[in-house]
């Protein structure tokens, strides 16, 4: 008999249950990895975070610049990008 044997404290699993779990897992992997077509949500998640929430980039750049300055690293590229964002914001 399969199940939990309270006397031996052993769990036995039916061989067919293992096969069912393996087949179910294989079907899910095949569906999600091969057969499923891309939808709008996939395309949105594949894009940049800053395209979805543009207000985040400026705040993250300010924090990154502060952190790089504390570490003594160069912030030239980040400051240039922050300036681009500021100019773009001002022109709108």
PDB file of N, CA, C and O in Angstrom:
ATOM      1  N   UNK A   1       0.845  -1.176   0.000  1.00  0.00           N
ATOM      2  CA  UNK A   1       0.000   0.000   0.000  1.00  0.00           C
ATOM      3  C   UNK A   1       0.893   1.242   0.000  1.00  0.00           C
ATOM      4  O   UNK A   1       1.909   1.296   0.693  1.00  0.00           O
ATOM      5  N   UNK A   2       0.497   2.220  -0.778  1.00  0.00           N
ATOM      6  CA  UNK A   2       1.272   3.453  -0.886  1.00  0.00           C
ATOM      7  C   UNK A   2       0.674   4.502   0.034  1.00  0.00           C
ATOM      8  O   UNK A   2      -0.528   4.504   0.301  1.00  0.00           O
ATOM      9  N   UNK A   3       1.510   5.374   0.503  1.00  0.00           N
ATOM     10  CA  UNK A   3       1.096   6.424   1.415  1.00  0.00           C
ATOM     11  C   UNK A   3       2.064   6.493   2.571  1.00  0.00           C
ATOM     12  O   UNK A   3       3.231   6.123   2.442  1.00  0.00           O
ATOM     13  N   UNK A   4       1.575   6.971   3.710  1.00  0.00           N
ATOM     14  CA  UNK A   4       2.423   7.106   4.891  1.00  0.00           C
ATOM     15  C   UNK A   4       2.170   5.914   5.805  1.00  0.00           C
ATOM     16  O   UNK A   4       1.027   5.618   6.152  1.00  0.00           O
ATOM     17  N   UNK A   5       3.238   5.240   6.187  1.00  0.00           N
ATOM     18  CA  UNK A   5       3.145   4.111   7.113  1.00  0.00           C
ATOM     19  C   UNK A   5       3.498   4.651   8.502  1.00  0.00           C
ATOM     20  O   UNK A   5       4.669   4.908   8.782  1.00  0.00           O
ATOM     21  N   UNK A   6       2.488   4.828   9.384  1.00  0.00           N
ATOM     22  CA  UNK A   6       2.759   5.430  10.685  1.00  0.00           C
ATOM     23  C   UNK A   6       3.697   4.592  11.555  1.00  0.00           C
ATOM     24  O   UNK A   6       4.395   5.141  12.408  1.00  0.00           O
ATOM     25  N   UNK A   7       3.726   3.300  11.359  1.00  0.00           N
ATOM     26  CA  UNK A   7       4.587   2.453  12.172  1.00  0.00           C
ATOM     27  C   UNK A   7       6.054   2.606  11.790  1.00  0.00           C
ATOM     28  O   UNK A   7       6.923   2.607  12.662  1.00  0.00           O
ATOM     29  N   UNK A   8       6.332   2.731  10.520  1.00  0.00           N
ATOM     30  CA  UNK A   8       7.715   2.823  10.060  1.00  0.00           C
ATOM     31  C   UNK A   8       8.154   4.271   9.819  1.00  0.00           C
ATOM     32  O   UNK A   8       9.341   4.545   9.641  1.00  0.00           O
ATOM     33  N   UNK A   9       7.173   5.206   9.815  1.00  0.00           N
ATOM     34  CA  UNK A   9       7.443   6.618   9.562  1.00  0.00           C
ATOM     35  C   UNK A   9       8.150   6.802   8.212  1.00  0.00           C
ATOM     36  O   UNK A   9       9.092   7.585   8.089  1.00  0.00           O
ATOM     37  N   UNK A  10       7.676   6.070   7.217  1.00  0.00           N
ATOM     38  CA  UNK A  10       8.248   6.112   5.875  1.00  0.00           C
ATOM     39  C   UNK A  10       7.142   6.516   4.897  1.00  0.00           C
ATOM     40  O   UNK A  10       6.012   6.033   4.976  1.00  0.00           O
ATOM     41  N   UNK A  11       7.495   7.406   3.980  1.00  0.00           N
ATOM     42  CA  UNK A  11       6.556   7.802   2.938  1.00  0.00           C
ATOM     43  C   UNK A  11       6.899   7.032   1.674  1.00  0.00           C
ATOM     44  O   UNK A  11       8.032   7.087   1.195  1.00  0.00           O
ATOM     45  N   UNK A  12       5.944   6.330   1.146  1.00  0.00           N
ATOM     46  CA  UNK A  12       6.147   5.613  -0.108  1.00  0.00           C
ATOM     47  C   UNK A  12       5.329   6.298  -1.191  1.00  0.00           C
ATOM     48  O   UNK A  12       4.191   6.709  -0.967  1.00  0.00           O
ATOM     49  N   UNK A  13       5.926   6.411  -2.354  1.00  0.00           N
ATOM     50  CA  UNK A  13       5.264   7.062  -3.482  1.00  0.00           C
ATOM     51  C   UNK A  13       5.082   6.020  -4.578  1.00  0.00           C
ATOM     52  O   UNK A  13       5.986   5.249  -4.898  1.00  0.00           O
ATOM     53  N   UNK A  14       3.885   6.029  -5.134  1.00  0.00           N
ATOM     54  CA  UNK A  14       3.595   5.097  -6.215  1.00  0.00           C
ATOM     55  C   UNK A  14       4.463   5.423  -7.419  1.00  0.00           C
ATOM     56  O   UNK A  14       4.655   6.599  -7.727  1.00  0.00           O
ATOM     57  N   UNK A  15       4.995   4.414  -8.114  1.00  0.00           N
ATOM     58  CA  UNK A  15       5.821   4.672  -9.303  1.00  0.00           C
ATOM     59  C   UNK A  15       5.066   5.471 -10.367  1.00  0.00           C
ATOM     60  O   UNK A  15       5.672   6.260 -11.092  1.00  0.00           O
ATOM     61  N   UNK A  16       3.776   5.278 -10.462  1.00  0.00           N
ATOM     62  CA  UNK A  16       3.000   6.024 -11.459  1.00  0.00           C
ATOM     63  C   UNK A  16       2.939   7.504 -11.101  1.00  0.00           C
ATOM     64  O   UNK A  16       2.847   8.343 -11.997  1.00  0.00           O
ATOM     65  N   UNK A  17       2.989   7.847  -9.811  1.00  0.00           N
ATOM     66  CA  UNK A  17       2.956   9.247  -9.401  1.00  0.00           C
ATOM     67  C   UNK A  17       4.219   9.965  -9.863  1.00  0.00           C
ATOM     68  O   UNK A  17       4.155  11.121 -10.283  1.00  0.00           O
ATOM     69  N   UNK A  18       5.344   9.305  -9.790  1.00  0.00           N
ATOM     70  CA  UNK A  18       6.606   9.898 -10.252  1.00  0.00           C
ATOM     71  C   UNK A  18       6.543  10.165 -11.748  1.00  0.00           C
ATOM     72  O   UNK A  18       6.977  11.215 -12.221  1.00  0.00           O
ATOM     73  N   UNK A  19       5.998   9.204 -12.486  1.00  0.00           N
ATOM     74  CA  UNK A  19       5.866   9.359 -13.932  1.00  0.00           C
ATOM     75  C   UNK A  19       4.939  10.521 -14.268  1.00  0.00           C
ATOM     76  O   UNK A  19       5.227  11.300 -15.177  1.00  0.00           O
ATOM     77  N   UNK A  20       3.838  10.645 -13.550  1.00  0.00           N
ATOM     78  CA  UNK A  20       2.877  11.730 -13.797  1.00  0.00           C
ATOM     79  C   UNK A  20       3.526  13.086 -13.536  1.00  0.00           C
ATOM     80  O   UNK A  20       3.334  14.021 -14.313  1.00  0.00           O
ATOM     81  N   UNK A  21       4.275  13.199 -12.474  1.00  0.00           N
ATOM     82  CA  UNK A  21       4.937  14.466 -12.156  1.00  0.00           C
ATOM     83  C   UNK A  21       5.964  14.811 -13.229  1.00  0.00           C
ATOM     84  O   UNK A  21       6.026  15.957 -13.675  1.00  0.00           O
ATOM     85  N   UNK A  22       6.760  13.850 -13.645  1.00  0.00           N
ATOM     86  CA  UNK A  22       7.767  14.102 -14.680  1.00  0.00           C
ATOM     87  C   UNK A  22       7.129  14.512 -16.006  1.00  0.00           C
ATOM     88  O   UNK A  22       7.594  15.446 -16.659  1.00  0.00           O
ATOM     89  N   UNK A  23       6.072  13.818 -16.401  1.00  0.00           N
ATOM     90  CA  UNK A  23       5.388  14.162 -17.653  1.00  0.00           C
ATOM     91  C   UNK A  23       4.745  15.540 -17.577  1.00  0.00           C
ATOM     92  O   UNK A  23       4.814  16.312 -18.533  1.00  0.00           O
ATOM     93  N   UNK A  24       4.122  15.849 -16.450  1.00  0.00           N
ATOM     94  CA  UNK A  24       3.502  17.168 -16.288  1.00  0.00           C
ATOM     95  C   UNK A  24       4.544  18.268 -16.381  1.00  0.00           C
ATOM     96  O   UNK A  24       4.319  19.287 -17.035  1.00  0.00           O
ATOM     97  N   UNK A  25       5.671  18.072 -15.738  1.00  0.00           N
ATOM     98  CA  UNK A  25       6.751  19.055 -15.784  1.00  0.00           C
ATOM     99  C   UNK A  25       7.265  19.219 -17.214  1.00  0.00           C
ATOM    100  O   UNK A  25       7.495  20.339 -17.668  1.00  0.00           O
ATOM    101  N   UNK A  26       7.441  18.118 -17.911  1.00  0.00           N
ATOM    102  CA  UNK A  26       7.922  18.167 -19.295  1.00  0.00           C
ATOM    103  C   UNK A  26       6.939  18.918 -20.190  1.00  0.00           C
ATOM    104  O   UNK A  26       7.351  19.720 -21.028  1.00  0.00           O
ATOM    105  N   UNK A  27       5.654  18.665 -20.019  1.00  0.00           N
ATOM    106  CA  UNK A  27       4.642  19.351 -20.823  1.00  0.00           C
ATOM    107  C   UNK A  27       4.666  20.854 -20.546  1.00  0.00           C
ATOM    108  O   UNK A  27       4.585  21.653 -21.479  1.00  0.00           O
ATOM    109  N   UNK A  28       4.776  21.242 -19.291  1.00  0.00           N
ATOM    110  CA  UNK A  28       4.837  22.666 -18.956  1.00  0.00           C
ATOM    111  C   UNK A  28       6.065  23.331 -19.569  1.00  0.00           C
ATOM    112  O   UNK A  28       5.966  24.429 -20.118  1.00  0.00           O
ATOM    113  N   UNK A  29       7.197  22.688 -19.483  1.00  0.00           N
ATOM    114  CA  UNK A  29       8.429  23.251 -20.057  1.00  0.00           C
ATOM    115  C   UNK A  29       8.299  23.391 -21.568  1.00  0.00           C
ATOM    116  O   UNK A  29       8.667  24.420 -22.133  1.00  0.00           O
ATOM    117  N   UNK A  30       7.780  22.366 -22.217  1.00  0.00           N
ATOM    118  CA  UNK A  30       7.596  22.431 -23.674  1.00  0.00           C
ATOM    119  C   UNK A  30       6.643  23.553 -24.049  1.00  0.00           C
ATOM    120  O   UNK A  30       6.896  24.290 -25.002  1.00  0.00           O
ATOM    121  N   UNK A  31       5.547  23.690 -23.305  1.00  0.00           N
ATOM    122  CA  UNK A  31       4.577  24.741 -23.612  1.00  0.00           C
ATOM    123  C   UNK A  31       5.195  26.128 -23.439  1.00  0.00           C
ATOM    124  O   UNK A  31       5.150  26.945 -24.359  1.00  0.00           O
ATOM    125  N   UNK A  32       5.774  26.399 -22.260  1.00  0.00           N
ATOM    126  CA  UNK A  32       6.266  27.743 -21.984  1.00  0.00           C
ATOM    127  C   UNK A  32       7.545  28.082 -22.745  1.00  0.00           C
ATOM    128  O   UNK A  32       7.781  29.251 -23.048  1.00  0.00           O
ATOM    129  N   UNK A  33       8.369  27.096 -23.059  1.00  0.00           N
ATOM    130  CA  UNK A  33       9.634  27.383 -23.730  1.00  0.00           C
ATOM    131  C   UNK A  33       9.532  27.339 -25.253  1.00  0.00           C
ATOM    132  O   UNK A  33      10.286  28.030 -25.938  1.00  0.00           O
ATOM    133  N   UNK A  34       8.614  26.537 -25.791  1.00  0.00           N
ATOM    134  CA  UNK A  34       8.607  26.327 -27.235  1.00  0.00           C
ATOM    135  C   UNK A  34       7.298  26.776 -27.894  1.00  0.00           C
ATOM    136  O   UNK A  34       7.324  27.543 -28.856  1.00  0.00           O
ATOM    137  N   UNK A  35       6.174  26.314 -27.392  1.00  0.00           N
ATOM    138  CA  UNK A  35       4.912  26.489 -28.094  1.00  0.00           C
ATOM    139  C   UNK A  35       4.230  27.841 -27.882  1.00  0.00           C
ATOM    140  O   UNK A  35       3.564  28.347 -28.785  1.00  0.00           O
ATOM    141  N   UNK A  36       4.390  28.421 -26.710  1.00  0.00           N
ATOM    142  CA  UNK A  36       3.656  29.641 -26.391  1.00  0.00           C
ATOM    143  C   UNK A  36       4.148  30.812 -27.226  1.00  0.00           C
ATOM    144  O   UNK A  36       5.351  31.003 -27.399  1.00  0.00           O
ATOM    145  N   UNK A  37       3.201  31.597 -27.744  1.00  0.00           N
ATOM    146  CA  UNK A  37       3.557  32.774 -28.535  1.00  0.00           C
ATOM    147  C   UNK A  37       3.714  33.979 -27.614  1.00  0.00           C
ATOM    148  O   UNK A  37       3.115  34.047 -26.541  1.00  0.00           O
ATOM    149  N   UNK A  38       4.541  34.936 -28.065  1.00  0.00           N
ATOM    150  CA  UNK A  38       4.720  36.165 -27.294  1.00  0.00           C
ATOM    151  C   UNK A  38       3.434  36.955 -27.284  1.00  0.00           C
ATOM    152  O   UNK A  38       2.685  36.955 -28.261  1.00  0.00           O
ATOM    153  N   UNK A  39       3.176  37.631 -26.174  1.00  0.00           N
ATOM    154  CA  UNK A  39       2.018  38.514 -26.105  1.00  0.00           C
ATOM    155  C   UNK A  39       2.487  39.904 -25.671  1.00  0.00           C
ATOM    156  O   UNK A  39       3.686  40.145 -25.536  1.00  0.00           O
ATOM    157  N   UNK A  40       1.550  40.803 -25.456  1.00  0.00           N
ATOM    158  CA  UNK A  40       1.892  42.180 -25.107  1.00  0.00           C
ATOM    159  C   UNK A  40       2.673  42.261 -23.798  1.00  0.00           C
ATOM    160  O   UNK A  40       3.597  43.064 -23.667  1.00  0.00           O
ATOM    161  N   UNK A  41       2.302  41.436 -22.847  1.00  0.00           N
ATOM    162  CA  UNK A  41       2.985  41.458 -21.554  1.00  0.00           C
ATOM    163  C   UNK A  41       4.451  41.049 -21.705  1.00  0.00           C
ATOM    164  O   UNK A  41       5.327  41.642 -21.076  1.00  0.00           O
ATOM    165  N   UNK A  42       4.718  40.046 -22.527  1.00  0.00           N
ATOM    166  CA  UNK A  42       6.101  39.621 -22.770  1.00  0.00           C
ATOM    167  C   UNK A  42       6.917  40.752 -23.382  1.00  0.00           C
ATOM    168  O   UNK A  42       8.068  40.973 -23.006  1.00  0.00           O
ATOM    169  N   UNK A  43       6.321  41.456 -24.316  1.00  0.00           N
ATOM    170  CA  UNK A  43       7.026  42.556 -24.965  1.00  0.00           C
ATOM    171  C   UNK A  43       7.282  43.691 -23.982  1.00  0.00           C
ATOM    172  O   UNK A  43       8.343  44.314 -24.015  1.00  0.00           O
ATOM    173  N   UNK A  44       6.314  43.963 -23.106  1.00  0.00           N
ATOM    174  CA  UNK A  44       6.479  45.017 -22.116  1.00  0.00           C
ATOM    175  C   UNK A  44       7.575  44.647 -21.114  1.00  0.00           C
ATOM    176  O   UNK A  44       8.385  45.495 -20.742  1.00  0.00           O
ATOM    177  N   UNK A  45       7.604  43.405 -20.684  1.00  0.00           N
ATOM    178  CA  UNK A  45       8.616  42.961 -19.734  1.00  0.00           C
ATOM    179  C   UNK A  45       9.999  42.875 -20.368  1.00  0.00           C
ATOM    180  O   UNK A  45      11.009  42.977 -19.672  1.00  0.00           O
ATOM    181  N   UNK A  46      10.047  42.691 -21.670  1.00  0.00           N
ATOM    182  CA  UNK A  46      11.321  42.619 -22.371  1.00  0.00           C
ATOM    183  C   UNK A  46      11.966  43.967 -22.584  1.00  0.00           C
ATOM    184  O   UNK A  46      13.154  44.039 -22.898  1.00  0.00           O
ATOM    185  N   UNK A  47      11.207  45.043 -22.420  1.00  0.00           N
ATOM    186  CA  UNK A  47      11.731  46.385 -22.626  1.00  0.00           C
ATOM    187  C   UNK A  47      12.488  46.903 -21.419  1.00  0.00           C
ATOM    188  O   UNK A  47      12.664  46.202 -20.422  1.00  0.00           O
ATOM    189  N   UNK A  48      12.925  48.123 -21.529  1.00  0.00           N
ATOM    190  CA  UNK A  48      13.672  48.769 -20.450  1.00  0.00           C
ATOM    191  C   UNK A  48      12.728  49.198 -19.329  1.00  0.00           C
ATOM    192  O   UNK A  48      11.589  49.591 -19.580  1.00  0.00           O
ATOM    193  N   UNK A  49      13.207  49.119 -18.111  1.00  0.00           N
ATOM    194  CA  UNK A  49      12.438  49.574 -16.957  1.00  0.00           C
ATOM    195  C   UNK A  49      12.144  51.063 -17.082  1.00  0.00           C
ATOM    196  O   UNK A  49      11.078  51.528 -16.679  1.00  0.00           O
ATOM    197  N   UNK A  50      13.089  51.807 -17.637  1.00  0.00           N
ATOM    198  CA  UNK A  50      12.935  53.249 -17.736  1.00  0.00           C
ATOM    199  C   UNK A  50      11.952  53.655 -18.836  1.00  0.00           C
ATOM    200  O   UNK A  50      11.467  54.786 -18.832  1.00  0.00           O
ATOM    201  N   UNK A  51      11.651  52.761 -19.774  1.00  0.00           N
ATOM    202  CA  UNK A  51      10.596  53.035 -20.745  1.00  0.00           C
ATOM    203  C   UNK A  51       9.230  52.916 -20.075  1.00  0.00           C
ATOM    204  O   UNK A  51       8.299  53.650 -20.405  1.00  0.00           O
ATOM    205  N   UNK A  52       9.123  51.990 -19.138  1.00  0.00           N
ATOM    206  CA  UNK A  52       7.871  51.767 -18.430  1.00  0.00           C
ATOM    207  C   UNK A  52       7.644  52.830 -17.360  1.00  0.00           C
ATOM    208  O   UNK A  52       6.528  53.327 -17.213  1.00  0.00           O
ATOM    209  N   UNK A  53       8.675  53.180 -16.619  1.00  0.00           N
ATOM    210  CA  UNK A  53       8.589  54.173 -15.548  1.00  0.00           C
ATOM    211  C   UNK A  53       9.737  55.165 -15.686  1.00  0.00           C
ATOM    212  O   UNK A  53      10.740  55.046 -14.984  1.00  0.00           O
ATOM    213  N   UNK A  54       9.604  56.145 -16.584  1.00  0.00           N
ATOM    214  CA  UNK A  54      10.717  57.051 -16.880  1.00  0.00           C
ATOM    215  C   UNK A  54      11.160  57.906 -15.688  1.00  0.00           C
ATOM    216  O   UNK A  54      12.312  58.336 -15.643  1.00  0.00           O
ATOM    217  N   UNK A  55      10.280  58.156 -14.736  1.00  0.00           N
ATOM    218  CA  UNK A  55      10.644  58.980 -13.581  1.00  0.00           C
ATOM    219  C   UNK A  55      11.673  58.291 -12.683  1.00  0.00           C
ATOM    220  O   UNK A  55      12.324  58.954 -11.875  1.00  0.00           O
ATOM    221  N   UNK A  56      11.826  56.994 -12.811  1.00  0.00           N
ATOM    222  CA  UNK A  56      12.783  56.261 -11.986  1.00  0.00           C
ATOM    223  C   UNK A  56      14.237  56.511 -12.386  1.00  0.00           C
ATOM    224  O   UNK A  56      15.129  56.488 -11.538  1.00  0.00           O
ATOM    225  N   UNK A  57      14.471  56.747 -13.666  1.00  0.00           N
ATOM    226  CA  UNK A  57      15.859  56.864 -14.136  1.00  0.00           C
ATOM    227  C   UNK A  57      16.570  58.036 -13.481  1.00  0.00           C
ATOM    228  O   UNK A  57      17.725  57.907 -13.073  1.00  0.00           O
ATOM    229  N   UNK A  58      15.906  59.167 -13.375  1.00  0.00           N
ATOM    230  CA  UNK A  58      16.543  60.341 -12.781  1.00  0.00           C
ATOM    231  C   UNK A  58      16.899  60.084 -11.310  1.00  0.00           C
ATOM    232  O   UNK A  58      18.010  60.384 -10.873  1.00  0.00           O
ATOM    233  N   UNK A  59      15.959  59.534 -10.563  1.00  0.00           N
ATOM    234  CA  UNK A  59      16.210  59.259  -9.143  1.00  0.00           C
ATOM    235  C   UNK A  59      17.331  58.237  -8.970  1.00  0.00           C
ATOM    236  O   UNK A  59      18.171  58.385  -8.082  1.00  0.00           O
ATOM    237  N   UNK A  60      17.350  57.213  -9.803  1.00  0.00           N
ATOM    238  CA  UNK A  60      18.393  56.193  -9.700  1.00  0.00           C
ATOM    239  C   UNK A  60      19.759  56.757 -10.083  1.00  0.00           C
ATOM    240  O   UNK A  60      20.770  56.395  -9.481  1.00  0.00           O
ATOM    241  N   UNK A  61      19.792  57.640 -11.080  1.00  0.00           N
ATOM    242  CA  UNK A  61      21.060  58.257 -11.468  1.00  0.00           C
ATOM    243  C   UNK A  61      21.622  59.131 -10.352  1.00  0.00           C
ATOM    244  O   UNK A  61      22.826  59.122 -10.096  1.00  0.00           O
ATOM    245  N   UNK A  62      20.746  59.887  -9.688  1.00  0.00           N
ATOM    246  CA  UNK A  62      21.201  60.744  -8.586  1.00  0.00           C
ATOM    247  C   UNK A  62      21.817  59.889  -7.486  1.00  0.00           C
ATOM    248  O   UNK A  62      22.888  60.214  -6.972  1.00  0.00           O
ATOM    249  N   UNK A  63      21.156  58.811  -7.128  1.00  0.00           N
ATOM    250  CA  UNK A  63      21.685  57.918  -6.086  1.00  0.00           C
ATOM    251  C   UNK A  63      22.989  57.247  -6.534  1.00  0.00           C
ATOM    252  O   UNK A  63      23.923  57.108  -5.744  1.00  0.00           O
ATOM    253  N   UNK A  64      23.046  56.835  -7.793  1.00  0.00           N
ATOM    254  CA  UNK A  64      24.252  56.182  -8.300  1.00  0.00           C
ATOM    255  C   UNK A  64      25.426  57.158  -8.331  1.00  0.00           C
ATOM    256  O   UNK A  64      26.556  56.778  -8.024  1.00  0.00           O
ATOM    257  N   UNK A  65      25.169  58.393  -8.695  1.00  0.00           N
ATOM    258  CA  UNK A  65      26.232  59.408  -8.712  1.00  0.00           C
ATOM    259  C   UNK A  65      26.767  59.624  -7.303  1.00  0.00           C
ATOM    260  O   UNK A  65      27.978  59.698  -7.094  1.00  0.00           O
ATOM    261  N   UNK A  66      25.848  59.725  -6.331  1.00  0.00           N
ATOM    262  CA  UNK A  66      26.278  59.903  -4.937  1.00  0.00           C
ATOM    263  C   UNK A  66      27.144  58.725  -4.486  1.00  0.00           C
ATOM    264  O   UNK A  66      28.189  58.922  -3.865  1.00  0.00           O
ATOM    265  N   UNK A  67      26.715  57.515  -4.796  1.00  0.00           N
ATOM    266  CA  UNK A  67      27.448  56.318  -4.385  1.00  0.00           C
ATOM    267  C   UNK A  67      28.822  56.265  -5.056  1.00  0.00           C
ATOM    268  O   UNK A  67      29.814  55.926  -4.410  1.00  0.00           O
ATOM    269  N   UNK A  68      28.884  56.598  -6.343  1.00  0.00           N
ATOM    270  CA  UNK A  68      30.165  56.565  -7.059  1.00  0.00           C
ATOM    271  C   UNK A  68      31.119  57.633  -6.520  1.00  0.00           C
ATOM    272  O   UNK A  68      32.326  57.405  -6.439  1.00  0.00           O
ATOM    273  N   UNK A  69      30.585  58.783  -6.157  1.00  0.00           N
ATOM    274  CA  UNK A  69      31.443  59.841  -5.596  1.00  0.00           C
ATOM    275  C   UNK A  69      32.030  59.393  -4.261  1.00  0.00           C
ATOM    276  O   UNK A  69      33.204  59.636  -3.980  1.00  0.00           O
ATOM    277  N   UNK A  70      31.212  58.740  -3.442  1.00  0.00           N
ATOM    278  CA  UNK A  70      31.710  58.251  -2.150  1.00  0.00           C
ATOM    279  C   UNK A  70      32.812  57.205  -2.335  1.00  0.00           C
ATOM    280  O   UNK A  70      33.733  57.112  -1.523  1.00  0.00           O
ATOM    281  N   UNK A  71      32.708  56.422  -3.411  1.00  0.00           N
ATOM    282  CA  UNK A  71      33.702  55.391  -3.687  1.00  0.00           C
ATOM    283  C   UNK A  71      34.890  55.933  -4.481  1.00  0.00           C
ATOM    284  O   UNK A  71      35.869  55.220  -4.702  1.00  0.00           O
ATOM    285  N   UNK A  72      34.802  57.187  -4.907  1.00  0.00           N
ATOM    286  CA  UNK A  72      35.891  57.791  -5.666  1.00  0.00           C
ATOM    287  C   UNK A  72      35.919  57.376  -7.127  1.00  0.00           C
ATOM    288  O   UNK A  72      36.956  57.493  -7.779  1.00  0.00           O
ATOM    289  N   UNK A  73      34.812  56.899  -7.647  1.00  0.00           N
ATOM    290  CA  UNK A  73      34.745  56.465  -9.044  1.00  0.00           C
ATOM    291  C   UNK A  73      34.278  57.608  -9.935  1.00  0.00           C
ATOM    292  O   UNK A  73      33.736  58.604  -9.456  1.00  0.00           O
ATOM    293  N   UNK A  74      34.493  57.454 -11.226  1.00  0.00           N
ATOM    294  CA  UNK A  74      34.097  58.460 -12.210  1.00  0.00           C
ATOM    295  C   UNK A  74      32.581  58.472 -12.370  1.00  0.00           C
ATOM    296  O   UNK A  74      31.931  57.427 -12.406  1.00  0.00           O
ATOM    297  N   UNK A  75      32.037  59.682 -12.464  1.00  0.00           N
ATOM    298  CA  UNK A  75      30.590  59.830 -12.643  1.00  0.00           C
ATOM    299  C   UNK A  75      30.260  60.584 -13.926  1.00  0.00           C
ATOM    300  O   UNK A  75      29.128  61.034 -14.101  1.00  0.00           O
ATOM    301  N   UNK A  76      31.225  60.728 -14.823  1.00  0.00           N
ATOM    302  CA  UNK A  76      31.046  61.543 -16.025  1.00  0.00           C
ATOM    303  C   UNK A  76      29.877  61.068 -16.882  1.00  0.00           C
ATOM    304  O   UNK A  76      29.033  61.869 -17.285  1.00  0.00           O
ATOM    305  N   UNK A  77      29.827  59.778 -17.159  1.00  0.00           N
ATOM    306  CA  UNK A  77      28.769  59.250 -18.022  1.00  0.00           C
ATOM    307  C   UNK A  77      27.394  59.417 -17.374  1.00  0.00           C
ATOM    308  O   UNK A  77      26.424  59.779 -18.041  1.00  0.00           O
ATOM    309  N   UNK A  78      27.320  59.155 -16.087  1.00  0.00           N
ATOM    310  CA  UNK A  78      26.040  59.281 -15.396  1.00  0.00           C
ATOM    311  C   UNK A  78      25.591  60.735 -15.335  1.00  0.00           C
ATOM    312  O   UNK A  78      24.407  61.027 -15.497  1.00  0.00           O
ATOM    313  N   UNK A  79      26.526  61.642 -15.103  1.00  0.00           N
ATOM    314  CA  UNK A  79      26.174  63.065 -15.069  1.00  0.00           C
ATOM    315  C   UNK A  79      25.718  63.550 -16.443  1.00  0.00           C
ATOM    316  O   UNK A  79      24.810  64.376 -16.539  1.00  0.00           O
ATOM    317  N   UNK A  80      26.340  63.043 -17.501  1.00  0.00           N
ATOM    318  CA  UNK A  80      25.924  63.413 -18.861  1.00  0.00           C
ATOM    319  C   UNK A  80      24.503  62.920 -19.133  1.00  0.00           C
ATOM    320  O   UNK A  80      23.688  63.644 -19.706  1.00  0.00           O
ATOM    321  N   UNK A  81      24.212  61.690 -18.723  1.00  0.00           N
ATOM    322  CA  UNK A  81      22.859  61.145 -18.923  1.00  0.00           C
ATOM    323  C   UNK A  81      21.843  61.924 -18.091  1.00  0.00           C
ATOM    324  O   UNK A  81      20.733  62.182 -18.559  1.00  0.00           O
ATOM    325  N   UNK A  82      22.208  62.303 -16.863  1.00  0.00           N
ATOM    326  CA  UNK A  82      21.316  63.081 -16.010  1.00  0.00           C
ATOM    327  C   UNK A  82      21.033  64.437 -16.636  1.00  0.00           C
ATOM    328  O   UNK A  82      19.912  64.939 -16.566  1.00  0.00           O
ATOM    329  N   UNK A  83      22.047  65.024 -17.245  1.00  0.00           N
ATOM    330  CA  UNK A  83      21.865  66.312 -17.923  1.00  0.00           C
ATOM    331  C   UNK A  83      20.920  66.165 -19.118  1.00  0.00           C
ATOM    332  O   UNK A  83      20.080  67.034 -19.352  1.00  0.00           O
ATOM    333  N   UNK A  84      21.053  65.067 -19.878  1.00  0.00           N
ATOM    334  CA  UNK A  84      20.137  64.807 -20.996  1.00  0.00           C
ATOM    335  C   UNK A  84      18.695  64.708 -20.505  1.00  0.00           C
ATOM    336  O   UNK A  84      17.782  65.278 -21.102  1.00  0.00           O
ATOM    337  N   UNK A  85      18.510  63.988 -19.427  1.00  0.00           N
ATOM    338  CA  UNK A  85      17.157  63.808 -18.880  1.00  0.00           C
ATOM    339  C   UNK A  85      16.600  65.138 -18.411  1.00  0.00           C
ATOM    340  O   UNK A  85      15.433  65.446 -18.653  1.00  0.00           O
ATOM    341  N   UNK A  86      17.428  65.929 -17.742  1.00  0.00           N
ATOM    342  CA  UNK A  86      16.987  67.233 -17.233  1.00  0.00           C
ATOM    343  C   UNK A  86      16.600  68.158 -18.384  1.00  0.00           C
ATOM    344  O   UNK A  86      15.580  68.844 -18.315  1.00  0.00           O
ATOM    345  N   UNK A  87      17.413  68.178 -19.445  1.00  0.00           N
ATOM    346  CA  UNK A  87      17.091  69.020 -20.609  1.00  0.00           C
ATOM    347  C   UNK A  87      15.798  68.551 -21.281  1.00  0.00           C
ATOM    348  O   UNK A  87      14.962  69.365 -21.673  1.00  0.00           O
ATOM    349  N   UNK A  88      15.649  67.257 -21.407  1.00  0.00           N
ATOM    350  CA  UNK A  88      14.434  66.701 -22.028  1.00  0.00           C
ATOM    351  C   UNK A  88      13.205  67.044 -21.201  1.00  0.00           C
ATOM    352  O   UNK A  88      12.147  67.359 -21.746  1.00  0.00           O
ATOM    353  N   UNK A  89      13.350  66.983 -19.896  1.00  0.00           N
ATOM    354  CA  UNK A  89      12.249  67.305 -18.984  1.00  0.00           C
ATOM    355  C   UNK A  89      11.878  68.783 -19.098  1.00  0.00           C
ATOM    356  O   UNK A  89      10.699  69.136 -19.101  1.00  0.00           O
ATOM    357  N   UNK A  90      12.905  69.651 -19.192  1.00  0.00           N
ATOM    358  CA  UNK A  90      12.688  71.093 -19.273  1.00  0.00           C
ATOM    359  C   UNK A  90      12.015  71.487 -20.592  1.00  0.00           C
ATOM    360  O   UNK A  90      11.240  72.443 -20.636  1.00  0.00           O
ATOM    361  N   UNK A  91      12.313  70.751 -21.662  1.00  0.00           N
ATOM    362  CA  UNK A  91      11.749  71.085 -22.974  1.00  0.00           C
ATOM    363  C   UNK A  91      10.305  70.631 -23.128  1.00  0.00           C
ATOM    364  O   UNK A  91       9.618  71.062 -24.054  1.00  0.00           O
ATOM    365  N   UNK A  92       9.848  69.788 -22.256  1.00  0.00           N
ATOM    366  CA  UNK A  92       8.460  69.287 -22.369  1.00  0.00           C
ATOM    367  C   UNK A  92       7.477  70.169 -21.699  1.00  0.00           C
ATOM    368  O   UNK A  92       6.280  69.880 -21.710  1.00  0.00           O
TER     369      UNK A  92
END
